[in-house]
């Protein structure tokens, strides 16, 4: 039996007050109990599900059983520093160059690269679906983190890629838990466009901070396949999945009480045709909705931050200077650059007496009397504040756009891909103690701004150091993908369009086009039941 101390306990071998053991649960295939390329009973040296050598496991100790429940429930104290302990990324092993796609589509050079800010776009063939993406990223999280399946008490999936109107992706992921015998895992799927992952993260944190928490960890999964019909929206696609381990004593802490949310009814992007993977999009309206939600969320976030400061005796406005880094949901990179300028416009209009003769606001006096709601379609305002915020963008946001620019829009994982990109390219010393602002948006619409406070401990071997080390191979993994010609990409997309809904069907696609350790759709039977297999690691 496992005993537990109150949160923050110091019993030797503990993590977040829990006495722990080390164990890696065995795995098995998902096809009628047959082992399919699985690693059964592996030792603690589990390999990464990547074509690139692993940077090493996270080595997170976890509770052995559920007996900690009684000790932690009802203590009347908050678990300390609830947030993200580990983060894993999956993206397809093939991509198309946006510059080549420009020529293939017959558009002017730079339309996708300079106009959208996109370099490459990852995509899935027909033998990858939302279930396989999420299976891959969750197994990767568990293997690389040396985790025990029975140490997970909640698993929630944020996705808008619907392949079944009733059965949740989460229920498919429970096959990964089969050998451990752990079926006591809360959470299901959460859906609203690209916002579902953030809602799942908030739910996970709320569970850990509630009387329902039993001392185990939560896993949040974000995954989507973003595909568009042939036309000007297709270059804004992408695909991928991210899994996050959530618990106390985290190196990335969700700041309590600092969250601004905006929700409203809008038809900017939606998927009413349930027989198609393609959305209906009103591009101009979607951008306006995104920017309006950004304004509203930032206003609420600032107000809450300033209120906390006032209670501590601090009287000053919250500005962009109070974020060391800012990450955004990224439909395309150019919109993010405009969004940084938008936040600067908010600061400028809220400032009691900004200096427009010199410094950051130099030359912006003509915009002083404007109202935010009158500026959404103004190219003059957009250009002025994008120019004024260029250095802020370069320092605070540009490092986070690696995955977005090279893999495209992943929908629900998009903002968390930006987080992974930032962590992959910064040192623990650069990040320690900083505040990372985060803006999450889902069409229809739902949006939130929140922040992550990075641990002060940047020492070698610290949780922060281990988290960054686990993501350090992200650029090399992107480089290891297969480049596909635009015509071949178009053919694959056409085949996917024609077959994604079929029963009694074996999907087209080759294991050779997958990273080692990737799950894939092997067969759909005559009752639409899906069978999956895993490419050997």
BELWO-V976088 format. One record per pair of residues at least 24 apart in sequence whose C-alpha atoms are under 10 Angstrom apart, sorted by the first residue. I is the first residue (numbers start at 1). J is the second residue. Records with the same first field share a line. If there is no record, write none. Layout:
I: J + J
//
This chain:
1: 64 + 65 + 66 + 67 + 68
2: 63 + 64 + 65 + 66 + 67 + 68 + 69
3: 63 + 64 + 65 + 66 + 67 + 68 + 69 + 70 + 71 + 72
4: 63 + 67 + 68 + 69 + 70 + 71 + 72 + 215
5: 68 + 71 + 72
6: 68 + 71 + 72 + 73 + 75 + 76 + 77 + 78 + 79
7: 71 + 72 + 75 + 77 + 78 + 79 + 80 + 215 + 248 + 249
8: 78 + 79 + 80 + 81 + 248 + 249
13: 61 + 62
14: 61 + 62 + 63
15: 60 + 61 + 62 + 63 + 247 + 248 + 249
16: 61 + 62 + 63 + 79 + 80 + 81 + 82 + 215 + 247 + 248 + 249 + 250
17: 68 + 72 + 79 + 80 + 215 + 248 + 249
18: 61 + 62 + 63 + 64 + 68 + 71 + 72 + 215 + 216
19: 61 + 62 + 63 + 64 + 68
20: 60 + 61 + 62 + 63 + 64 + 65 + 151
21: 60 + 61 + 62 + 63 + 64 + 65 + 148
22: 59 + 60 + 61 + 62 + 63 + 64 + 146 + 147 + 148
23: 61 + 62 + 63 + 64 + 146 + 147 + 148 + 149 + 150 + 151
24: 142 + 143 + 144 + 145 + 146 + 147 + 148 + 149 + 180
25: 142 + 143 + 146 + 147 + 148 + 149 + 150 + 176 + 177 + 179 + 180
26: 143 + 148 + 149 + 176 + 177 + 178 + 179 + 180
27: 139 + 143 + 149 + 175 + 176 + 177 + 178 + 179 + 180
28: 175 + 176 + 177 + 178 + 179 + 533 + 534
29: 175 + 176 + 178 + 519 + 531 + 532 + 533 + 534
30: 135 + 172 + 173 + 174 + 175 + 176 + 178 + 519 + 530 + 531 + 532 + 533 + 534
31: 175 + 522 + 523 + 530 + 531 + 532 + 533
32: 531 + 532
33: 175 + 178 + 179
34: 533
35: 533 + 534
36: 519 + 532 + 533 + 534 + 535 + 536
37: 517 + 518 + 519 + 533 + 534 + 535 + 536 + 537
38: 517 + 519 + 533 + 534 + 535 + 536 + 537
39: 143 + 517 + 534 + 536 + 537
40: 179
42: 143
43: 146
44: 143 + 144 + 145 + 146 + 147
45: 143 + 144 + 146
46: 140 + 142 + 143 + 144 + 145 + 146 + 537
47: 140 + 143 + 144 + 516 + 517 + 537
48: 139 + 140 + 141 + 143 + 144 + 145 + 516 + 517 + 537
49: 90 + 136 + 137 + 139 + 140 + 141 + 143 + 144 + 515 + 516 + 517 + 518 + 519 + 535 + 536 + 537
50: 90 + 93 + 140 + 473 + 474 + 477 + 480 + 514 + 515 + 516 + 517 + 518 + 537
51: 93 + 476 + 477 + 478 + 480 + 481 + 514 + 515 + 516 + 517 + 537
52: 473 + 474 + 476 + 477 + 478 + 479 + 480 + 515 + 516
53: 473 + 476 + 477
54: 144 + 469 + 470 + 471 + 472 + 473 + 477
55: 144 + 466 + 468 + 469 + 470 + 471 + 472 + 473
56: 144 + 145 + 466 + 469 + 470 + 471
57: 141 + 142 + 143 + 144 + 145 + 146 + 147 + 466 + 467 + 469 + 470
58: 85 + 86 + 87 + 141 + 142 + 143 + 144 + 145 + 146 + 147 + 461 + 463 + 465 + 466 + 467 + 468 + 469 + 470
59: 143 + 144 + 145 + 146 + 147 + 461 + 463 + 466
60: 85 + 86 + 142 + 144 + 145 + 146 + 147 + 148 + 463 + 466
61: 145 + 146 + 147 + 148 + 151
62: 145 + 146 + 147 + 148 + 149 + 150 + 151 + 152 + 215 + 216 + 217
63: 147 + 148 + 150 + 151 + 152 + 215 + 216 + 217
64: 148 + 149 + 150 + 151 + 216
65: 148 + 150 + 151 + 152 + 182 + 214 + 215 + 216
66: 150 + 151 + 152 + 153 + 184 + 214 + 215 + 216
67: 214 + 215
68: 213 + 214 + 215 + 216
69: 211 + 212 + 213 + 214 + 215 + 216
70: 213 + 214 + 215
71: 214 + 215
72: 211 + 212 + 213 + 214 + 215
73: 209 + 210 + 211 + 212 + 213 + 214 + 215
74: 210 + 211 + 212 + 213
75: 211
76: 210 + 211
77: 209 + 210
78: 208 + 209 + 210 + 248
79: 208 + 209 + 210 + 213 + 215 + 247 + 248 + 249
80: 209 + 247 + 248 + 249 + 250 + 253
81: 247 + 248 + 249 + 250 + 251 + 252 + 253 + 254 + 255 + 256 + 453 + 455
82: 204 + 205 + 206 + 208 + 209 + 246 + 247 + 248 + 249 + 250 + 251 + 252 + 253 + 254 + 255 + 256
83: 201 + 202 + 204 + 205 + 208 + 244 + 245 + 246 + 247 + 248 + 249 + 250 + 251 + 252 + 253 + 254 + 255 + 452 + 453 + 454
84: 201 + 205 + 218 + 219 + 220 + 244 + 245 + 246 + 247 + 248 + 249 + 250 + 251 + 252 + 253 + 254 + 452 + 454 + 467
85: 217 + 219 + 244 + 245 + 246 + 247 + 248 + 249 + 250 + 251 + 252 + 253 + 463 + 464 + 466 + 467
86: 141 + 142 + 144 + 145 + 219 + 243 + 244 + 245 + 246 + 247 + 250 + 251 + 252 + 463 + 464 + 466 + 467 + 468 + 470 + 471
87: 137 + 138 + 140 + 141 + 145 + 219 + 220 + 221 + 242 + 243 + 244 + 245 + 246 + 416 + 417 + 419 + 420 + 423 + 467 + 468 + 470 + 471
88: 136 + 137 + 138 + 139 + 140 + 141 + 142 + 144 + 145 + 221 + 241 + 242 + 243 + 244 + 245 + 416 + 417 + 420 + 467 + 470 + 471 + 474
89: 136 + 137 + 138 + 140 + 141 + 222 + 223 + 240 + 241 + 242 + 243 + 244 + 403 + 413 + 416 + 417 + 420 + 421 + 471 + 474
90: 133 + 134 + 136 + 137 + 138 + 140 + 223 + 239 + 240 + 241 + 242 + 243 + 413 + 417 + 474 + 477 + 515 + 518
91: 122 + 123 + 124 + 133 + 136 + 137 + 223 + 225 + 238 + 239 + 240 + 241 + 242 + 403 + 407 + 408 + 410 + 417 + 477 + 478 + 481 + 514 + 515
92: 121 + 122 + 123 + 124 + 125 + 128 + 133 + 225 + 238 + 239 + 240 + 241 + 407 + 478 + 481 + 482 + 513 + 514 + 515 + 518
93: 122 + 123 + 124 + 477 + 478 + 479 + 480 + 481 + 482 + 483 + 512 + 513 + 514 + 515 + 516 + 518
94: 120 + 121 + 122 + 123 + 124 + 125 + 407 + 478 + 480 + 481 + 482 + 483 + 484 + 489 + 513 + 514 + 515
95: 120 + 121 + 122 + 123 + 124 + 238 + 406 + 407 + 408 + 478 + 481 + 482 + 483 + 484 + 485 + 486 + 489
96: 120 + 121 + 122 + 123 + 235 + 406 + 407 + 482 + 483 + 484 + 485 + 486 + 487 + 488 + 489 + 490
97: 121 + 122 + 235 + 406 + 407 + 483 + 484 + 485 + 486
98: 235 + 236 + 405 + 406 + 408 + 486
99: 486
100: 484 + 485 + 486 + 487
101: 234 + 235 + 485 + 486 + 487 + 489 + 490
102: 235 + 486
103: 486
104: 485 + 486 + 487 + 490
105: 230 + 231 + 232 + 486 + 487
107: 232
111: 232 + 235
112: 232 + 235 + 236 + 332 + 334
113: 235 + 333 + 334 + 405
114: 333 + 334
115: 332 + 333 + 334 + 335
116: 235 + 236 + 331 + 332 + 333 + 334 + 335 + 336 + 405
117: 332 + 333 + 334 + 335 + 336 + 337 + 401 + 404 + 405 + 406 + 408
118: 235 + 236 + 332 + 333 + 334 + 401 + 402 + 404 + 405 + 406 + 407 + 408 + 409
119: 235 + 333 + 402 + 404 + 405 + 406 + 407 + 408
120: 235 + 236 + 238 + 403 + 404 + 405 + 406 + 407 + 408 + 483
121: 234 + 235 + 236 + 237 + 238 + 239 + 403 + 404 + 405 + 406 + 407 + 408 + 409 + 410 + 483
122: 225 + 226 + 237 + 238 + 239 + 240 + 403 + 404 + 406 + 407 + 408 + 409 + 410 + 478 + 481 + 482 + 483 + 484
123: 225 + 226 + 227 + 237 + 238 + 239 + 240 + 407 + 408 + 410 + 484 + 489 + 492 + 493
124: 225 + 226 + 227 + 238 + 239 + 240 + 489 + 492 + 493 + 496 + 509 + 513 + 514
125: 489 + 491 + 492 + 493 + 494 + 495 + 496 + 500 + 507 + 508 + 509 + 510 + 513 + 514 + 520
126: 492 + 493 + 494 + 495 + 496 + 497 + 498 + 499 + 500 + 506 + 507 + 508 + 509 + 510 + 520 + 521
127: 496 + 500 + 506 + 507 + 508 + 509 + 510 + 511 + 514 + 519 + 520 + 521 + 522 + 523 + 532
128: 225 + 496 + 500 + 507 + 508 + 509 + 514 + 518 + 519 + 520 + 521 + 522 + 532
129: 161 + 162 + 163 + 223 + 224 + 225 + 239 + 500 + 519 + 520 + 521
130: 159 + 160 + 161 + 162 + 163 + 169 + 222 + 223 + 224 + 225 + 239 + 240 + 241 + 520 + 521
131: 161 + 162 + 163 + 168 + 169 + 170 + 171 + 172 + 173 + 223 + 224 + 519 + 520 + 521 + 530 + 532
132: 169 + 172 + 173 + 223 + 241 + 518 + 519 + 520 + 521 + 522 + 531 + 532 + 533 + 534
133: 222 + 223 + 224 + 225 + 239 + 240 + 241 + 242 + 518 + 519 + 520 + 521
134: 159 + 169 + 170 + 172 + 173 + 221 + 222 + 223 + 224 + 240 + 241 + 242 + 243 + 518 + 519
135: 169 + 170 + 172 + 173 + 174 + 175 + 176 + 221 + 241 + 243 + 518 + 519 + 520 + 532 + 534
136: 173 + 241 + 242 + 243 + 517 + 518 + 519 + 520 + 534
137: 221 + 222 + 223 + 240 + 241 + 242 + 243 + 244 + 517 + 518 + 519
138: 173 + 176 + 219 + 220 + 221 + 241 + 242 + 243 + 244 + 245
139: 173 + 176 + 243 + 517 + 518 + 519
140: 243 + 517 + 518
141: 219 + 242 + 243 + 244 + 245
142: 176 + 219 + 243 + 245
144: 470
145: 245 + 466 + 467 + 470
148: 177 + 180
149: 176 + 177 + 178 + 179 + 180 + 181 + 182 + 183 + 185
150: 177 + 179 + 180 + 181 + 182 + 183 + 184 + 185 + 216 + 217
151: 180 + 182 + 185 + 215 + 216 + 217 + 218
152: 177 + 182 + 183 + 184 + 185 + 186 + 215 + 216 + 217 + 218 + 219 + 245 + 246
153: 182 + 183 + 184 + 185 + 186 + 187 + 204 + 207 + 208 + 213 + 214 + 215 + 216 + 217 + 218 + 219
154: 184 + 185 + 186 + 187 + 188 + 203 + 204 + 207 + 208 + 213 + 214 + 216 + 217 + 218 + 219 + 220 + 246
155: 185 + 186 + 187 + 188 + 189 + 200 + 204 + 217 + 218 + 219 + 220 + 221 + 243 + 244 + 245 + 246
156: 185 + 186 + 187 + 188 + 189 + 190 + 196 + 197 + 199 + 200 + 201 + 203 + 204 + 218 + 219 + 220 + 221 + 222 + 243
157: 187 + 188 + 189 + 190 + 191 + 196 + 197 + 198 + 199 + 200 + 201 + 219 + 220 + 221 + 222 + 223 + 242 + 243 + 412
158: 188 + 189 + 190 + 191 + 192 + 193 + 194 + 195 + 196 + 197 + 198 + 199 + 200 + 201 + 220 + 221 + 222 + 223 + 224 + 241 + 242 + 411 + 412 + 413
159: 189 + 190 + 191 + 192 + 193 + 194 + 195 + 196 + 197 + 200 + 221 + 222 + 223 + 224 + 225 + 241 + 411 + 412 + 413
160: 189 + 190 + 191 + 192 + 193 + 194 + 195 + 196 + 197 + 222 + 223 + 224 + 225 + 226 + 270 + 271 + 411 + 412 + 442
161: 191 + 193 + 194 + 223 + 224 + 225 + 226 + 227 + 271 + 277 + 411 + 412
162: 191 + 224 + 225 + 271 + 274 + 276 + 277
163: 274 + 275 + 276 + 277 + 500 + 501
164: 274 + 528
165: 274
169: 221 + 223
170: 221
172: 530 + 532
185: 216 + 218 + 219
186: 218
187: 218 + 219 + 220
189: 221 + 222
190: 222
191: 412 + 442
192: 270 + 412 + 441 + 442 + 443 + 444 + 445 + 446
193: 224 + 269 + 270 + 271 + 411 + 412 + 441 + 442 + 443 + 444 + 445 + 446
194: 222 + 223 + 224 + 329 + 330 + 331 + 409 + 410 + 411 + 412 + 413 + 414 + 415 + 440 + 441 + 442 + 443 + 444 + 445 + 446 + 447
195: 222 + 329 + 411 + 412 + 413 + 414 + 415 + 440 + 441 + 442 + 443 + 444 + 445 + 446 + 447 + 448
196: 221 + 222 + 223 + 411 + 412 + 413 + 440 + 441 + 442 + 446
197: 221 + 222 + 223 + 242 + 243 + 411 + 412 + 413 + 414 + 415 + 416 + 440 + 442
198: 222 + 412 + 413 + 415 + 416 + 439 + 440 + 441 + 442 + 447 + 448 + 449 + 450
199: 440 + 446 + 447 + 448
201: 244 + 245 + 246 + 254
202: 254
204: 245 + 246 + 247
205: 246 + 247 + 248 + 254
207: 247
208: 246 + 247 + 248
209: 247 + 248
215: 247 + 248
216: 246 + 247 + 248
217: 245 + 246 + 247 + 248
218: 244 + 245 + 246 + 247
219: 243 + 244 + 245 + 246 + 247
220: 244 + 245 + 246
221: 245 + 412 + 413
222: 410 + 411 + 412 + 413 + 414 + 416 + 417
223: 410 + 411 + 412 + 413 + 414
224: 409 + 410 + 411 + 412 + 413 + 414
225: 277 + 409 + 410 + 411 + 412
226: 277 + 278 + 279 + 408 + 409 + 410 + 411 + 412
227: 277 + 278 + 279 + 409 + 410 + 493 + 496 + 497
228: 276 + 277 + 278 + 279 + 280 + 281 + 493 + 497
229: 276 + 277 + 278 + 279 + 280 + 493 + 494 + 497
230: 278 + 490 + 493 + 494
233: 279 + 281 + 283
234: 278
235: 332 + 408 + 409
236: 330 + 331 + 332 + 333 + 404 + 407 + 408 + 409 + 410
237: 331 + 332 + 407 + 408 + 409 + 410 + 411
238: 331 + 404 + 406 + 407 + 408 + 409 + 410 + 411 + 414
239: 407 + 408 + 409 + 410 + 411 + 412 + 413 + 414
240: 407 + 408 + 409 + 410 + 411 + 412 + 413 + 414 + 417
241: 410 + 411 + 412 + 413 + 414 + 416 + 417
242: 410 + 412 + 413 + 414 + 416 + 417 + 420
243: 413 + 416
244: 416
249: 455 + 463
250: 453 + 454 + 455 + 463 + 464 + 467
251: 432 + 433 + 452 + 453 + 454 + 455 + 456 + 457 + 458 + 462 + 463 + 464 + 465 + 466 + 467
252: 432 + 433 + 434 + 435 + 436 + 451 + 452 + 453 + 454 + 455 + 463 + 464 + 467
253: 435 + 436 + 451 + 452 + 453 + 454 + 455
254: 435 + 436 + 450 + 451 + 452 + 453 + 454
255: 435 + 436 + 450 + 451 + 452 + 453 + 454
256: 450 + 451 + 452 + 453
257: 301 + 304 + 305 + 308 + 450 + 451
258: 300 + 301 + 302 + 303 + 304 + 305 + 306 + 307 + 308 + 449 + 450 + 451 + 452
259: 297 + 298 + 300 + 301 + 302 + 303 + 304 + 305 + 438 + 439 + 448 + 449 + 450 + 451
260: 293 + 294 + 296 + 297 + 298 + 299 + 300 + 301 + 302 + 303 + 304 + 305 + 439 + 447 + 448 + 449 + 450 + 451
261: 293 + 294 + 296 + 297 + 298 + 299 + 300 + 301 + 439 + 440 + 441 + 446 + 447 + 448 + 449 + 450
262: 292 + 293 + 294 + 295 + 296 + 297 + 298 + 300 + 441 + 445 + 446 + 447 + 448 + 449
263: 293 + 296 + 297 + 441 + 442 + 443 + 444 + 445 + 446 + 447 + 448
264: 289 + 293 + 443 + 444 + 445 + 446 + 447
265: 443 + 444 + 445 + 446
266: 443 + 444 + 445 + 446
267: 443 + 444 + 445
268: 442 + 443 + 444 + 445
269: 442 + 443 + 444 + 445
270: 443 + 444 + 445
274: 501
275: 500 + 501
276: 497 + 498 + 500 + 501
277: 496 + 497 + 500 + 501
278: 497
281: 443
284: 377
286: 442 + 443 + 444 + 445
287: 331 + 335 + 376 + 377 + 443
288: 375 + 376 + 377
289: 376 + 441 + 442 + 443 + 444 + 445 + 446 + 447
290: 329 + 335 + 339 + 440 + 441 + 442 + 443 + 445 + 446 + 447
291: 335 + 336 + 338 + 339 + 342 + 343 + 376 + 441
292: 342 + 372 + 373 + 375 + 376
293: 439 + 440 + 441 + 442 + 445 + 446 + 447 + 448 + 449
294: 328 + 339 + 340 + 342 + 343 + 346 + 439 + 440 + 441 + 447 + 448 + 449
295: 339 + 342 + 343 + 345 + 346 + 372 + 373 + 449
296: 346 + 447 + 448 + 449
297: 439 + 440 + 447 + 448 + 449 + 450
298: 343 + 346 + 347 + 437 + 439 + 448 + 449 + 450
299: 343 + 346 + 347 + 350 + 449
300: 448 + 449
301: 437 + 448 + 449 + 450 + 451
302: 347 + 449
317: 347 + 350 + 351 + 352
318: 347 + 350 + 351
319: 343 + 344 + 346 + 347 + 348 + 350 + 351
320: 344 + 346 + 347 + 392 + 396 + 437
321: 392 + 396
322: 434 + 435 + 436 + 437
323: 396 + 434 + 435 + 436 + 437 + 438 + 451 + 452 + 453
324: 392 + 395 + 396 + 397 + 430 + 431 + 433 + 434 + 435 + 436 + 437
325: 392 + 393 + 395 + 396 + 397 + 398 + 399 + 400 + 419 + 422 + 431 + 434 + 435 + 436 + 437 + 438 + 451 + 452
326: 392 + 393 + 395 + 396 + 397 + 398 + 399 + 400 + 418 + 419 + 422 + 435 + 436 + 437 + 438 + 439 + 451
327: 396 + 397 + 398 + 399 + 400 + 401 + 414 + 415 + 416 + 417 + 418 + 419 + 421 + 422 + 436 + 437 + 438 + 439 + 440 + 449 + 451
328: 397 + 400 + 401 + 414 + 415 + 416 + 417 + 418 + 419 + 437 + 438 + 439 + 440 + 441 + 449
329: 404 + 409 + 410 + 411 + 412 + 413 + 414 + 415 + 416 + 417 + 418 + 438 + 439 + 440 + 441 + 442 + 447
330: 401 + 404 + 405 + 408 + 409 + 410 + 411 + 412 + 413 + 414 + 415 + 416 + 417 + 418 + 439 + 440 + 441
331: 404 + 405 + 408 + 409 + 410 + 411 + 414 + 415 + 441
332: 401 + 404 + 405 + 408 + 409 + 414
333: 398 + 401 + 402 + 404 + 405 + 408 + 409
334: 405
336: 393 + 397 + 398 + 401
337: 386 + 387 + 389 + 390 + 392 + 393 + 394 + 397 + 398
338: 382 + 383 + 385 + 386 + 387 + 389 + 390 + 393
339: 382 + 385 + 386 + 389 + 393 + 439
340: 385 + 386 + 388 + 389 + 390 + 392 + 393 + 396 + 397
341: 381 + 382 + 383 + 384 + 385 + 386 + 387 + 388 + 389 + 390 + 392 + 393
342: 372 + 375 + 376 + 381 + 382 + 385 + 386 + 389
343: 385 + 386 + 389
344: 385 + 386 + 388 + 389 + 392
345: 370 + 372 + 375 + 381 + 382 + 384 + 385 + 386 + 388 + 389
346: 371 + 372
348: 385
359: 388
360: 385 + 388 + 389 + 391 + 392
361: 385 + 388 + 389
362: 388
363: 388
364: 388
396: 422 + 436 + 437
397: 422 + 436 + 437
398: 422
399: 423 + 424 + 425 + 426
400: 424 + 425 + 426
402: 474 + 475 + 478
403: 474 + 475 + 478
406: 475 + 478 + 479
407: 478
411: 441 + 442
412: 440 + 441 + 442
414: 440 + 441
415: 439 + 440 + 441
416: 440
420: 467 + 468 + 470 + 471 + 472 + 474
421: 471 + 472 + 474 + 475
422: 468 + 471
423: 464 + 467 + 468 + 469 + 470 + 471 + 472 + 474
424: 467 + 468 + 469 + 470 + 471 + 472 + 473 + 474 + 475
425: 468 + 471 + 472 + 473 + 474 + 475
426: 468 + 472
427: 458 + 464 + 465 + 468 + 469 + 472
428: 454 + 455 + 456 + 457 + 458 + 459 + 460 + 462 + 463 + 464 + 465 + 466 + 467 + 468 + 469
429: 456 + 457 + 458 + 459 + 464 + 465
430: 458
431: 455 + 456 + 457 + 458 + 464 + 468
432: 456 + 457 + 458 + 459 + 464 + 465
433: 457 + 458
477: 515
480: 515
481: 513 + 514 + 515
482: 513 + 514
500: 524
501: 528
502: 526 + 528
503: 527 + 528 + 529 + 530
504: 528 + 529 + 530
505: 530
506: 530 + 531
511: 535 + 536
//
